[in-house]
Amino acid sequence: FGKKLLVEGEVTSTQDLARNAAEQGEAEGYLVIAEQQKNGRGRMGRGWVSPYGKGIWMSMVLRPPVPIHCAPQLTLLTAVALCRSLRRVTELNVGIKWPNDLLIDGRKISGILLESAAEDERLKHIVAGIGISVNLAANDYPEEMLEKAVSLRIAAGRPFDRTELIAAFLKEWEELYELFLQQGFRPIAELWESLAVSLGQKVLLTTPQGEVSGVPESLHDSGAIRVRREDGTLVTLFSAEMGEPL
Ligand code: BTN
């Protein structure tokens, strides 16, 4: 990954460049990195603050030999790779909130956005977008975001080298991807569970079908989360926003 690399200054979103490249036939491992995104995208149609030179804004092309319904597993794999590499380089206490937010003391420092193109069940490609708020200062964020977002620099009180972080992430990613291709999702799910901060505490989850309150217990092999409701029943949620602990 990253052997073929496109480094840009200002772009709309690295997702757009990587998607175009994938549609033009670029192979798995193609990586786009930008200094700034004018229209950085987050999950659920949200934006992503991506000021010049302050973070890692990158997208990679994947062509995994798995059906489309395995895409959520790759999101979780990416979260594990990010969490492990961030912990290693920064020594900060980084944890994962389901499905793929990386948090330090409850505040978000990194996000992952997977966009896939498929024909029927066949996956054509995935564009995996990774945003890491590395050296942003407090005044780089809109004020209302500061409660929920943080950068590595704010959390550690010192700046970090982006190249070192990217290299550490790609190394972790490649090792885990190899493991996934050889042994499937189970070993990745176990790693994910060991890094999760969102298990074992009662939360409110907002799903497309309505709200569910309960205690997230474990990952389902599909990448969904299993939540124990107050009446003792277990529900499996594929898509939901997880609130703060109740
Ligand atoms: C989220 O947590 O909502 C996902 C954020 C993903 C942000 C990254 S930055 C690089 C790539 N390009 C984008 O426009 N988004 C992703």
Residues whose N, C-alpha, C, O or C-beta is under 5 A from the ligand:
A	BS01	BTN	S13 T14 Q15 N39 G40 R41 G42 R43 W48 I56 W57 M58 G111 I112 L113 G129 I130 G131
